[in-house]
Amino acid sequence: MAGSAVARARRNRPHYWFADRLLAVLSGQRPVHWMLGHTVGEAYEQLVRLAPGAPLRPADRVTPVVRECGEFQPGPGVIEAFARIGSGDRVSAMAFRLEQGADQRWRCSAVELGGERVGV
């Protein structure tokens, strides 16, 4: 599969789409308000508190990327996902929960970084 086909396939999977967006915010590449409307509950407020510290900022000027993203669906309309984030020799872990609303849109309701819960 060509690189652009892989990128298109990833964008069509909600957990990859959210992993890329969360990484952009938590690495300081995008402002936190970029996630406004894509979060529910305390998740946005937690991102507001975390984003200024850019906990997934690039290591050694190497832009972080989502290396792998997996999912588990514990029930209809819920995805619990994990992502391995790579930046140079550094690998970080991120987990998050997505919930599908009545409007069929997915929204992030919780985020964990390296075992630290940052959303409810």
N, C-alpha and C positions, 0 to 999 in steps of 0.2 A: 504494500500500500504506500503510495507516495506521501511525502511529508504533509502536503496541503490536505490530502484526504484524511490523514490521521488527525490533523488539527480540526477539520470539520466534524469528524466523528466524535472527538472529545467535546466540542462545543455543544453537541446535541445531547450530551449526558449531563443531567443537572449537577451531579456531584463533582464532575470535572470543571464545569462552568463556575460553580461556587468556589472550588479550591483555587482556581486562578484568580478570581476576584478577591477572595480573602487574602491571598498571598500579596497581591498588588497593594492592598491597604496596609497589611501588617509589615511590609518591607519598606514602606514609605514611598512607593512609586505612585500611589493614587491617594487622594484625600478620603477621609473616612466617610464623608457625605456621599461618596460614590456608592455606598451600600444602603443608603436611605431608600426605603421601599423594598429592599431585598432581605430585610431582617424583621423578626417579630420578638415581642417580649423584651427582655433585658439584653438581648444579644447586641443591639445597636449601641446601647449605653456602655456596655463593656468594651466594644470596639472603640468608642470615643475615648475611653480612658486608656486603652492600650496603644492605639495608633501613634500618638506622639513619641513613644519610646521605640517604635519600629523594631519589635522583637525579632523579626525575620529579615532584617536589613542585610544587604549583600556582604558576604565575607570576601575580603581581598579583591574588592571591586568586581566580583563575579556575580552577575544578576541571578538571583534565586529563581528556580523553576520547579514546577510540580513534576517530580520524577515518576511517581506512581500514585494512583488514587483508586481506592477500593470502596465497595459499598456493601451494606447489609440492610435489608428491608424487613424490620421487625413487624410491620403491619402495613395495611394500605395507606398510602399517602405519607409515609415516613421513610426517610433514608438516613441511616447512620453511616458516615463516611470517614475514611482516614486518608491522609496524604503524606507522602514522603517528600520533603522539600530539600533540594540540593542547591548548594552555593559553594562552588569550589570543592574543597575536601570536607566541608561541613554538611551534615545531614540533620534535619530537624523533623519533628513529627507534629502533625496537626490533625485534630479530629473535630468533626462538626456534625450537627443534626439539621436535617432539612424537613420541613413540613409543608405539605401541599394544601393550599387553602381552597375554599369553596369555588374560587375563581380559576382553579387549576394551576395557579402560579406557585412555584416553589419559593420558600423563604427560609433563611437560616434562623434557627432558634437557640443554638448553643455552639460554642467553640471551645476547644481545649488545645493548648500548645504545650508539648513536652510534659504532659501530666498536670498542667496548671489550668484549671477550669476558668474560662473567661466569659462565659455566657450561661444563661439558665434555660 
